[in-house]
Amino acid sequence: MRALAIVLLLVPAIGHADSYVELGGGLNIPVSDDEYTRYVEPSPNLFVRIGGGGPRVGGMFSVDWTPLASDDGQFVDFNRFRILGHVVARGKAGPKVELAGRFGAGIDIMRLAVDATILGIRFEGSDTDLGFALEVGGGAWFTVGAGSTQVGVELVLPIAYHATEGNPNNPTDPDNARFEYTSVDLQILGGVRLRL
């Protein structure tokens, strides 16, 4: 949590001359670990970001949501929310092209809901777990029109660490689920950046 507080202090004030808002989404592809990839399939992702700073280094705050697709999708509903602060480095690659790289830290919130009937017995419940999130990403942003709007593409590696063992006496208890894994995903994202 200290890392999140430090990174959030680096995010500039909204009123800074080079402030922006980014909106977008893309595809989230699970890479590892086995405990995570056994249940999660490629899924959509949506994000909102706000940031700013100087011409080379700045800060950014992001919130994203991934409704994780699952092999048990008809019975299980997984949702992941991430809230991060980032340090952003950027540079011009041409008159209308900006390259950007970023590193972020924050929280990863996993929400699990189960609703199933098996052999006439109904199972339902939900649980939420708070984990630690890291993220490394980079991409290119292309200026459109007069210069206040950009469109961009990014490759991102979101990493999350969860260490909740759940109910050892009943590992299928949906109200006390096991969230014990380190996940690594690959995200292919596209978005729109609006300069404020």
mmCIF file of the C-alpha atoms, coordinates in Angstrom:
data_MODEL
# 
_entry.id   MODEL 
# 
loop_
_atom_site.group_PDB 
_atom_site.id 
_atom_site.type_symbol 
_atom_site.label_atom_id 
_atom_site.label_alt_id 
_atom_site.label_comp_id 
_atom_site.label_asym_id 
_atom_site.label_entity_id 
_atom_site.label_seq_id 
_atom_site.pdbx_PDB_ins_code 
_atom_site.Cartn_x 
_atom_site.Cartn_y 
_atom_site.Cartn_z 
_atom_site.occupancy 
_atom_site.B_iso_or_equiv 
_atom_site.pdbx_formal_charge 
_atom_site.auth_seq_id 
_atom_site.auth_comp_id 
_atom_site.auth_asym_id 
_atom_site.auth_atom_id 
_atom_site.pdbx_PDB_model_num 
ATOM 1   C CA . MET A 1 1   ? 0.000   0.000   0.000   1.00 0.00 ? 1   MET A CA 1 
ATOM 2   C CA . ARG A 1 2   ? 2.947   2.356   0.587   1.00 0.00 ? 2   ARG A CA 1 
ATOM 3   C CA . ALA A 1 3   ? 4.006   1.876   -3.036  1.00 0.00 ? 3   ALA A CA 1 
ATOM 4   C CA . LEU A 1 4   ? 0.509   2.898   -4.173  1.00 0.00 ? 4   LEU A CA 1 
ATOM 5   C CA . ALA A 1 5   ? 0.611   6.027   -2.006  1.00 0.00 ? 5   ALA A CA 1 
ATOM 6   C CA . ILE A 1 6   ? 4.031   7.018   -3.375  1.00 0.00 ? 6   ILE A CA 1 
ATOM 7   C CA . VAL A 1 7   ? 2.965   6.487   -6.986  1.00 0.00 ? 7   VAL A CA 1 
ATOM 8   C CA . LEU A 1 8   ? -0.284  8.405   -6.446  1.00 0.00 ? 8   LEU A CA 1 
ATOM 9   C CA . LEU A 1 9   ? 1.728   11.368  -5.152  1.00 0.00 ? 9   LEU A CA 1 
ATOM 10  C CA . LEU A 1 10  ? 3.480   11.423  -8.519  1.00 0.00 ? 10  LEU A CA 1 
ATOM 11  C CA . VAL A 1 11  ? 0.188   11.904  -10.385 1.00 0.00 ? 11  VAL A CA 1 
ATOM 12  C CA . PRO A 1 12  ? -0.011  15.606  -11.265 1.00 0.00 ? 12  PRO A CA 1 
ATOM 13  C CA . ALA A 1 13  ? -2.929  17.854  -10.513 1.00 0.00 ? 13  ALA A CA 1 
ATOM 14  C CA . ILE A 1 14  ? -5.792  17.704  -12.988 1.00 0.00 ? 14  ILE A CA 1 
ATOM 15  C CA . GLY A 1 15  ? -5.395  21.367  -13.864 1.00 0.00 ? 15  GLY A CA 1 
ATOM 16  C CA . HIS A 1 16  ? -1.834  20.955  -15.219 1.00 0.00 ? 16  HIS A CA 1 
ATOM 17  C CA . ALA A 1 17  ? -1.338  22.244  -18.774 1.00 0.00 ? 17  ALA A CA 1 
ATOM 18  C CA . ASP A 1 18  ? -0.551  18.767  -20.165 1.00 0.00 ? 18  ASP A CA 1 
ATOM 19  C CA . SER A 1 19  ? -3.398  16.833  -18.540 1.00 0.00 ? 19  SER A CA 1 
ATOM 20  C CA . TYR A 1 20  ? -5.367  14.163  -20.376 1.00 0.00 ? 20  TYR A CA 1 
ATOM 21  C CA . VAL A 1 21  ? -8.067  11.522  -20.094 1.00 0.00 ? 21  VAL A CA 1 
ATOM 22  C CA . GLU A 1 22  ? -7.806  8.120   -21.803 1.00 0.00 ? 22  GLU A CA 1 
ATOM 23  C CA . LEU A 1 23  ? -10.705 5.768   -22.548 1.00 0.00 ? 23  LEU A CA 1 
ATOM 24  C CA . GLY A 1 24  ? -10.386 2.381   -24.181 1.00 0.00 ? 24  GLY A CA 1 
ATOM 25  C CA . GLY A 1 25  ? -10.344 -1.357  -24.011 1.00 0.00 ? 25  GLY A CA 1 
ATOM 26  C CA . GLY A 1 26  ? -9.026  -4.505  -25.554 1.00 0.00 ? 26  GLY A CA 1 
ATOM 27  C CA . LEU A 1 27  ? -8.250  -8.146  -24.973 1.00 0.00 ? 27  LEU A CA 1 
ATOM 28  C CA . ASN A 1 28  ? -6.880  -9.700  -21.765 1.00 0.00 ? 28  ASN A CA 1 
ATOM 29  C CA . ILE A 1 29  ? -5.003  -12.997 -22.341 1.00 0.00 ? 29  ILE A CA 1 
ATOM 30  C CA . PRO A 1 30  ? -4.009  -15.070 -19.264 1.00 0.00 ? 30  PRO A CA 1 
ATOM 31  C CA . VAL A 1 31  ? -0.356  -16.200 -19.369 1.00 0.00 ? 31  VAL A CA 1 
ATOM 32  C CA . SER A 1 32  ? 0.387   -17.675 -15.909 1.00 0.00 ? 32  SER A CA 1 
ATOM 33  C CA . ASP A 1 33  ? 0.247   -19.123 -13.220 1.00 0.00 ? 33  ASP A CA 1 
ATOM 34  C CA . ASP A 1 34  ? -1.472  -22.538 -13.548 1.00 0.00 ? 34  ASP A CA 1 
ATOM 35  C CA . GLU A 1 35  ? -3.794  -21.858 -10.600 1.00 0.00 ? 35  GLU A CA 1 
ATOM 36  C CA . TYR A 1 36  ? -5.081  -18.789 -12.472 1.00 0.00 ? 36  TYR A CA 1 
ATOM 37  C CA . THR A 1 37  ? -5.031  -19.922 -16.125 1.00 0.00 ? 37  THR A CA 1 
ATOM 38  C CA . ARG A 1 38  ? -6.858  -23.157 -15.278 1.00 0.00 ? 38  ARG A CA 1 
ATOM 39  C CA . TYR A 1 39  ? -10.036 -21.127 -14.711 1.00 0.00 ? 39  TYR A CA 1 
ATOM 40  C CA . VAL A 1 40  ? -9.648  -17.976 -16.811 1.00 0.00 ? 40  VAL A CA 1 
ATOM 41  C CA . GLU A 1 41  ? -9.963  -17.606 -20.598 1.00 0.00 ? 41  GLU A CA 1 
ATOM 42  C CA . PRO A 1 42  ? -9.166  -14.606 -22.849 1.00 0.00 ? 42  PRO A CA 1 
ATOM 43  C CA . SER A 1 43  ? -11.536 -11.791 -21.860 1.00 0.00 ? 43  SER A CA 1 
ATOM 44  C CA . PRO A 1 44  ? -12.445 -8.191  -22.740 1.00 0.00 ? 44  PRO A CA 1 
ATOM 45  C CA . ASN A 1 45  ? -11.025 -5.263  -20.787 1.00 0.00 ? 45  ASN A CA 1 
ATOM 46  C CA . LEU A 1 46  ? -12.172 -1.643  -20.337 1.00 0.00 ? 46  LEU A CA 1 
ATOM 47  C CA . PHE A 1 47  ? -10.188 1.230   -18.818 1.00 0.00 ? 47  PHE A CA 1 
ATOM 48  C CA . VAL A 1 48  ? -10.362 4.898   -17.810 1.00 0.00 ? 48  VAL A CA 1 
ATOM 49  C CA . ARG A 1 49  ? -7.187  6.847   -17.056 1.00 0.00 ? 49  ARG A CA 1 
ATOM 50  C CA . ILE A 1 50  ? -6.325  10.400  -16.114 1.00 0.00 ? 50  ILE A CA 1 
ATOM 51  C CA . GLY A 1 51  ? -2.839  11.829  -16.098 1.00 0.00 ? 51  GLY A CA 1 
ATOM 52  C CA . GLY A 1 52  ? -0.463  14.591  -16.966 1.00 0.00 ? 52  GLY A CA 1 
ATOM 53  C CA . GLY A 1 53  ? 3.027   15.912  -16.452 1.00 0.00 ? 53  GLY A CA 1 
ATOM 54  C CA . GLY A 1 54  ? 5.945   17.261  -18.404 1.00 0.00 ? 54  GLY A CA 1 
ATOM 55  C CA . PRO A 1 55  ? 7.008   16.463  -21.955 1.00 0.00 ? 55  PRO A CA 1 
ATOM 56  C CA . ARG A 1 56  ? 9.087   13.422  -20.905 1.00 0.00 ? 56  ARG A CA 1 
ATOM 57  C CA . VAL A 1 57  ? 7.891   12.184  -17.483 1.00 0.00 ? 57  VAL A CA 1 
ATOM 58  C CA . GLY A 1 58  ? 4.474   12.285  -15.904 1.00 0.00 ? 58  GLY A CA 1 
ATOM 59  C CA . GLY A 1 59  ? 2.012   10.423  -13.773 1.00 0.00 ? 59  GLY A CA 1 
ATOM 60  C CA . MET A 1 60  ? -1.288  8.692   -14.353 1.00 0.00 ? 60  MET A CA 1 
ATOM 61  C CA . PHE A 1 61  ? -4.146  7.170   -12.356 1.00 0.00 ? 61  PHE A CA 1 
ATOM 62  C CA . SER A 1 62  ? -6.071  4.257   -13.900 1.00 0.00 ? 62  SER A CA 1 
ATOM 63  C CA . VAL A 1 63  ? -9.140  2.153   -13.197 1.00 0.00 ? 63  VAL A CA 1 
ATOM 64  C CA . ASP A 1 64  ? -9.909  -0.913  -15.283 1.00 0.00 ? 64  ASP A CA 1 
ATOM 65  C CA . TRP A 1 65  ? -12.444 -3.723  -15.351 1.00 0.00 ? 65  TRP A CA 1 
ATOM 66  C CA . THR A 1 66  ? -12.090 -7.192  -16.817 1.00 0.00 ? 66  THR A CA 1 
ATOM 67  C CA . PRO A 1 67  ? -15.142 -9.494  -16.765 1.00 0.00 ? 67  PRO A CA 1 
ATOM 68  C CA . LEU A 1 68  ? -13.043 -12.667 -16.767 1.00 0.00 ? 68  LEU A CA 1 
ATOM 69  C CA . ALA A 1 69  ? -14.366 -15.431 -19.007 1.00 0.00 ? 69  ALA A CA 1 
ATOM 70  C CA . SER A 1 70  ? -14.269 -18.849 -17.347 1.00 0.00 ? 70  SER A CA 1 
ATOM 71  C CA . ASP A 1 71  ? -14.611 -22.499 -18.359 1.00 0.00 ? 71  ASP A CA 1 
ATOM 72  C CA . ASP A 1 72  ? -17.401 -22.596 -15.774 1.00 0.00 ? 72  ASP A CA 1 
ATOM 73  C CA . GLY A 1 73  ? -18.955 -19.402 -17.158 1.00 0.00 ? 73  GLY A CA 1 
ATOM 74  C CA . GLN A 1 74  ? -22.518 -20.653 -16.902 1.00 0.00 ? 74  GLN A CA 1 
ATOM 75  C CA . PHE A 1 75  ? -22.106 -21.127 -13.134 1.00 0.00 ? 75  PHE A CA 1 
ATOM 76  C CA . VAL A 1 76  ? -19.272 -18.784 -12.130 1.00 0.00 ? 76  VAL A CA 1 
ATOM 77  C CA . ASP A 1 77  ? -18.953 -15.037 -12.627 1.00 0.00 ? 77  ASP A CA 1 
ATOM 78  C CA . PHE A 1 78  ? -15.422 -13.577 -12.231 1.00 0.00 ? 78  PHE A CA 1 
ATOM 79  C CA . ASN A 1 79  ? -14.811 -9.830  -12.298 1.00 0.00 ? 79  ASN A CA 1 
ATOM 80  C CA . ARG A 1 80  ? -11.460 -8.122  -11.809 1.00 0.00 ? 80  ARG A CA 1 
ATOM 81  C CA . PHE A 1 81  ? -11.061 -4.438  -10.983 1.00 0.00 ? 81  PHE A CA 1 
ATOM 82  C CA . ARG A 1 82  ? -7.654  -2.746  -10.866 1.00 0.00 ? 82  ARG A CA 1 
ATOM 83  C CA . ILE A 1 83  ? -6.831  0.677   -9.427  1.00 0.00 ? 83  ILE A CA 1 
ATOM 84  C CA . LEU A 1 84  ? -3.273  1.859   -10.050 1.00 0.00 ? 84  LEU A CA 1 
ATOM 85  C CA . GLY A 1 85  ? -0.979  4.868   -10.002 1.00 0.00 ? 85  GLY A CA 1 
ATOM 86  C CA . HIS A 1 86  ? 1.658   4.990   -12.768 1.00 0.00 ? 86  HIS A CA 1 
ATOM 87  C CA . VAL A 1 87  ? 4.899   6.701   -13.650 1.00 0.00 ? 87  VAL A CA 1 
ATOM 88  C CA . VAL A 1 88  ? 4.856   7.440   -17.400 1.00 0.00 ? 88  VAL A CA 1 
ATOM 89  C CA . ALA A 1 89  ? 7.834   8.150   -19.690 1.00 0.00 ? 89  ALA A CA 1 
ATOM 90  C CA . ARG A 1 90  ? 7.170   9.418   -23.186 1.00 0.00 ? 90  ARG A CA 1 
ATOM 91  C CA . GLY A 1 91  ? 8.927   10.851  -26.205 1.00 0.00 ? 91  GLY A CA 1 
ATOM 92  C CA . LYS A 1 92  ? 8.220   11.978  -29.756 1.00 0.00 ? 92  LYS A CA 1 
ATOM 93  C CA . ALA A 1 93  ? 8.859   9.512   -32.587 1.00 0.00 ? 93  ALA A CA 1 
ATOM 94  C CA . GLY A 1 94  ? 7.641   11.928  -35.261 1.00 0.00 ? 94  GLY A CA 1 
ATOM 95  C CA . PRO A 1 95  ? 5.504   15.050  -35.629 1.00 0.00 ? 95  PRO A CA 1 
ATOM 96  C CA . LYS A 1 96  ? 2.273   13.169  -34.851 1.00 0.00 ? 96  LYS A CA 1 
ATOM 97  C CA . VAL A 1 97  ? 3.576   10.037  -33.065 1.00 0.00 ? 97  VAL A CA 1 
ATOM 98  C CA . GLU A 1 98  ? 4.326   9.700   -29.353 1.00 0.00 ? 98  GLU A CA 1 
ATOM 99  C CA . LEU A 1 99  ? 5.853   6.597   -27.751 1.00 0.00 ? 99  LEU A CA 1 
ATOM 100 C CA . ALA A 1 100 ? 5.019   5.953   -24.098 1.00 0.00 ? 100 ALA A CA 1 
ATOM 101 C CA . GLY A 1 101 ? 6.084   3.445   -21.461 1.00 0.00 ? 101 GLY A CA 1 
ATOM 102 C CA . ARG A 1 102 ? 4.701   3.116   -17.963 1.00 0.00 ? 102 ARG A CA 1 
ATOM 103 C CA . PHE A 1 103 ? 5.040   1.297   -14.670 1.00 0.00 ? 103 PHE A CA 1 
ATOM 104 C CA . GLY A 1 104 ? 2.167   1.133   -12.205 1.00 0.00 ? 104 GLY A CA 1 
ATOM 105 C CA . ALA A 1 105 ? 1.368   -0.235  -8.765  1.00 0.00 ? 105 ALA A CA 1 
ATOM 106 C CA . GLY A 1 106 ? -1.890  -0.504  -6.874  1.00 0.00 ? 106 GLY A CA 1 
ATOM 107 C CA . ILE A 1 107 ? -4.643  -2.924  -5.926  1.00 0.00 ? 107 ILE A CA 1 
ATOM 108 C CA . ASP A 1 108 ? -6.232  -5.851  -7.750  1.00 0.00 ? 108 ASP A CA 1 
ATOM 109 C CA . ILE A 1 109 ? -9.797  -6.678  -6.668  1.00 0.00 ? 109 ILE A CA 1 
ATOM 110 C CA . MET A 1 110 ? -11.205 -10.099 -7.616  1.00 0.00 ? 110 MET A CA 1 
ATOM 111 C CA . ARG A 1 111 ? -14.935 -10.714 -7.289  1.00 0.00 ? 111 ARG A CA 1 
ATOM 112 C CA . LEU A 1 112 ? -16.313 -14.264 -7.573  1.00 0.00 ? 112 LEU A CA 1 
ATOM 113 C CA . ALA A 1 113 ? -20.015 -15.136 -7.692  1.00 0.00 ? 113 ALA A CA 1 
ATOM 114 C CA . VAL A 1 114 ? -21.367 -18.694 -7.984  1.00 0.00 ? 114 VAL A CA 1 
ATOM 115 C CA . ASP A 1 115 ? -24.933 -19.710 -8.847  1.00 0.00 ? 115 ASP A CA 1 
ATOM 116 C CA . ALA A 1 116 ? -25.400 -23.362 -9.825  1.00 0.00 ? 116 ALA A CA 1 
ATOM 117 C CA . THR A 1 117 ? -27.718 -26.309 -9.289  1.00 0.00 ? 117 THR A CA 1 
ATOM 118 C CA . ILE A 1 118 ? -26.016 -29.706 -9.349  1.00 0.00 ? 118 ILE A CA 1 
ATOM 119 C CA . LEU A 1 119 ? -28.062 -32.881 -8.798  1.00 0.00 ? 119 LEU A CA 1 
ATOM 120 C CA . GLY A 1 120 ? -30.895 -30.785 -7.401  1.00 0.00 ? 120 GLY A CA 1 
ATOM 121 C CA . ILE A 1 121 ? -28.667 -29.025 -4.855  1.00 0.00 ? 121 ILE A CA 1 
ATOM 122 C CA . ARG A 1 122 ? -28.290 -25.275 -5.245  1.00 0.00 ? 122 ARG A CA 1 
ATOM 123 C CA . PHE A 1 123 ? -24.917 -23.641 -4.657  1.00 0.00 ? 123 PHE A CA 1 
ATOM 124 C CA . GLU A 1 124 ? -24.741 -19.882 -4.490  1.00 0.00 ? 124 GLU A CA 1 
ATOM 125 C CA . GLY A 1 125 ? -22.495 -17.345 -2.887  1.00 0.00 ? 125 GLY A CA 1 
ATOM 126 C CA . SER A 1 126 ? -19.877 -14.731 -3.536  1.00 0.00 ? 126 SER A CA 1 
ATOM 127 C CA . ASP A 1 127 ? -16.525 -13.563 -2.275  1.00 0.00 ? 127 ASP A CA 1 
ATOM 128 C CA . THR A 1 128 ? -14.153 -10.673 -2.921  1.00 0.00 ? 128 THR A CA 1 
ATOM 129 C CA . ASP A 1 129 ? -10.387 -10.581 -2.461  1.00 0.00 ? 129 ASP A CA 1 
ATOM 130 C CA . LEU A 1 130 ? -7.970  -7.676  -2.411  1.00 0.00 ? 130 LEU A CA 1 
ATOM 131 C CA . GLY A 1 131 ? -4.526  -8.284  -3.911  1.00 0.00 ? 131 GLY A CA 1 
ATOM 132 C CA . PHE A 1 132 ? -1.423  -6.370  -4.944  1.00 0.00 ? 132 PHE A CA 1 
ATOM 133 C CA . ALA A 1 133 ? -1.173  -5.157  -8.553  1.00 0.00 ? 133 ALA A CA 1 
ATOM 134 C CA . LEU A 1 134 ? 1.793   -4.256  -10.742 1.00 0.00 ? 134 LEU A CA 1 
ATOM 135 C CA . GLU A 1 135 ? 1.687   -3.272  -14.382 1.00 0.00 ? 135 GLU A CA 1 
ATOM 136 C CA . VAL A 1 136 ? 4.234   -2.607  -17.121 1.00 0.00 ? 136 VAL A CA 1 
ATOM 137 C CA . GLY A 1 137 ? 3.136   -1.341  -20.506 1.00 0.00 ? 137 GLY A CA 1 
ATOM 138 C CA . GLY A 1 138 ? 4.062   0.611   -23.569 1.00 0.00 ? 138 GLY A CA 1 
ATOM 139 C CA . GLY A 1 139 ? 2.698   1.735   -26.876 1.00 0.00 ? 139 GLY A CA 1 
ATOM 140 C CA . ALA A 1 140 ? 2.288   4.420   -29.485 1.00 0.00 ? 140 ALA A CA 1 
ATOM 141 C CA . TRP A 1 141 ? -0.166  7.321   -29.619 1.00 0.00 ? 141 TRP A CA 1 
ATOM 142 C CA . PHE A 1 142 ? -1.035  9.058   -32.887 1.00 0.00 ? 142 PHE A CA 1 
ATOM 143 C CA . THR A 1 143 ? -2.292  12.653  -33.047 1.00 0.00 ? 143 THR A CA 1 
ATOM 144 C CA . VAL A 1 144 ? -5.564  13.133  -34.916 1.00 0.00 ? 144 VAL A CA 1 
ATOM 145 C CA . GLY A 1 145 ? -6.626  16.477  -36.364 1.00 0.00 ? 145 GLY A CA 1 
ATOM 146 C CA . ALA A 1 146 ? -5.655  19.685  -34.565 1.00 0.00 ? 146 ALA A CA 1 
ATOM 147 C CA . GLY A 1 147 ? -3.727  17.923  -31.814 1.00 0.00 ? 147 GLY A CA 1 
ATOM 148 C CA . SER A 1 148 ? -6.004  17.644  -28.777 1.00 0.00 ? 148 SER A CA 1 
ATOM 149 C CA . THR A 1 149 ? -7.038  14.056  -29.616 1.00 0.00 ? 149 THR A CA 1 
ATOM 150 C CA . GLN A 1 150 ? -4.851  10.975  -29.981 1.00 0.00 ? 150 GLN A CA 1 
ATOM 151 C CA . VAL A 1 151 ? -5.575  7.320   -30.697 1.00 0.00 ? 151 VAL A CA 1 
ATOM 152 C CA . GLY A 1 152 ? -3.215  4.676   -29.400 1.00 0.00 ? 152 GLY A CA 1 
ATOM 153 C CA . VAL A 1 153 ? -2.315  1.015   -29.112 1.00 0.00 ? 153 VAL A CA 1 
ATOM 154 C CA . GLU A 1 154 ? -0.519  -0.637  -26.193 1.00 0.00 ? 154 GLU A CA 1 
ATOM 155 C CA . LEU A 1 155 ? 0.894   -3.945  -25.017 1.00 0.00 ? 155 LEU A CA 1 
ATOM 156 C CA . VAL A 1 156 ? 0.571   -4.346  -21.256 1.00 0.00 ? 156 VAL A CA 1 
ATOM 157 C CA . LEU A 1 157 ? 1.627   -6.973  -18.685 1.00 0.00 ? 157 LEU A CA 1 
ATOM 158 C CA . PRO A 1 158 ? -0.710  -6.778  -15.670 1.00 0.00 ? 158 PRO A CA 1 
ATOM 159 C CA . ILE A 1 159 ? 0.547   -8.794  -12.685 1.00 0.00 ? 159 ILE A CA 1 
ATOM 160 C CA . ALA A 1 160 ? -1.476  -9.565  -9.555  1.00 0.00 ? 160 ALA A CA 1 
ATOM 161 C CA . TYR A 1 161 ? -0.625  -11.324 -6.308  1.00 0.00 ? 161 TYR A CA 1 
ATOM 162 C CA . HIS A 1 162 ? -3.370  -12.842 -4.128  1.00 0.00 ? 162 HIS A CA 1 
ATOM 163 C CA . ALA A 1 163 ? -2.685  -14.919 -1.002  1.00 0.00 ? 163 ALA A CA 1 
ATOM 164 C CA . THR A 1 164 ? -6.091  -15.873 0.445   1.00 0.00 ? 164 THR A CA 1 
ATOM 165 C CA . GLU A 1 165 ? -6.308  -19.603 1.227   1.00 0.00 ? 165 GLU A CA 1 
ATOM 166 C CA . GLY A 1 166 ? -10.090 -19.704 1.601   1.00 0.00 ? 166 GLY A CA 1 
ATOM 167 C CA . ASN A 1 167 ? -11.839 -22.441 3.586   1.00 0.00 ? 167 ASN A CA 1 
ATOM 168 C CA . PRO A 1 168 ? -9.463  -25.445 3.871   1.00 0.00 ? 168 PRO A CA 1 
ATOM 169 C CA . ASN A 1 169 ? -12.288 -27.650 5.216   1.00 0.00 ? 169 ASN A CA 1 
ATOM 170 C CA . ASN A 1 170 ? -14.537 -26.858 2.247   1.00 0.00 ? 170 ASN A CA 1 
ATOM 171 C CA . PRO A 1 171 ? -12.541 -25.720 -0.811  1.00 0.00 ? 171 PRO A CA 1 
ATOM 172 C CA . THR A 1 172 ? -15.747 -25.316 -2.857  1.00 0.00 ? 172 THR A CA 1 
ATOM 173 C CA . ASP A 1 173 ? -17.277 -22.819 -0.388  1.00 0.00 ? 173 ASP A CA 1 
ATOM 174 C CA . PRO A 1 174 ? -18.190 -19.816 -2.613  1.00 0.00 ? 174 PRO A CA 1 
ATOM 175 C CA . ASP A 1 175 ? -18.491 -17.492 0.398   1.00 0.00 ? 175 ASP A CA 1 
ATOM 176 C CA . ASN A 1 176 ? -14.891 -18.191 1.475   1.00 0.00 ? 176 ASN A CA 1 
ATOM 177 C CA . ALA A 1 177 ? -13.157 -18.828 -1.847  1.00 0.00 ? 177 ALA A CA 1 
ATOM 178 C CA . ARG A 1 178 ? -9.502  -19.550 -2.449  1.00 0.00 ? 178 ARG A CA 1 
ATOM 179 C CA . PHE A 1 179 ? -7.629  -16.682 -4.116  1.00 0.00 ? 179 PHE A CA 1 
ATOM 180 C CA . GLU A 1 180 ? -4.044  -17.919 -3.935  1.00 0.00 ? 180 GLU A CA 1 
ATOM 181 C CA . TYR A 1 181 ? -2.106  -17.197 -7.104  1.00 0.00 ? 181 TYR A CA 1 
ATOM 182 C CA . THR A 1 182 ? 0.172   -14.809 -8.933  1.00 0.00 ? 182 THR A CA 1 
ATOM 183 C CA . SER A 1 183 ? -1.419  -13.931 -12.264 1.00 0.00 ? 183 SER A CA 1 
ATOM 184 C CA . VAL A 1 184 ? 0.336   -12.573 -15.325 1.00 0.00 ? 184 VAL A CA 1 
ATOM 185 C CA . ASP A 1 185 ? -1.721  -11.487 -18.328 1.00 0.00 ? 185 ASP A CA 1 
ATOM 186 C CA . LEU A 1 186 ? -0.960  -9.980  -21.710 1.00 0.00 ? 186 LEU A CA 1 
ATOM 187 C CA . GLN A 1 187 ? -3.275  -7.166  -22.737 1.00 0.00 ? 187 GLN A CA 1 
ATOM 188 C CA . ILE A 1 188 ? -3.632  -5.777  -26.247 1.00 0.00 ? 188 ILE A CA 1 
ATOM 189 C CA . LEU A 1 189 ? -5.345  -2.409  -25.843 1.00 0.00 ? 189 LEU A CA 1 
ATOM 190 C CA . GLY A 1 190 ? -6.580  0.468   -27.949 1.00 0.00 ? 190 GLY A CA 1 
ATOM 191 C CA . GLY A 1 191 ? -7.830  3.814   -26.784 1.00 0.00 ? 191 GLY A CA 1 
ATOM 192 C CA . VAL A 1 192 ? -8.542  7.490   -27.264 1.00 0.00 ? 192 VAL A CA 1 
ATOM 193 C CA . ARG A 1 193 ? -6.635  10.198  -25.392 1.00 0.00 ? 193 ARG A CA 1 
ATOM 194 C CA . LEU A 1 194 ? -8.299  13.587  -24.935 1.00 0.00 ? 194 LEU A CA 1 
ATOM 195 C CA . ARG A 1 195 ? -6.031  16.475  -23.918 1.00 0.00 ? 195 ARG A CA 1 
ATOM 196 C CA . LEU A 1 196 ? -7.583  18.774  -21.320 1.00 0.00 ? 196 LEU A CA 1 
# 
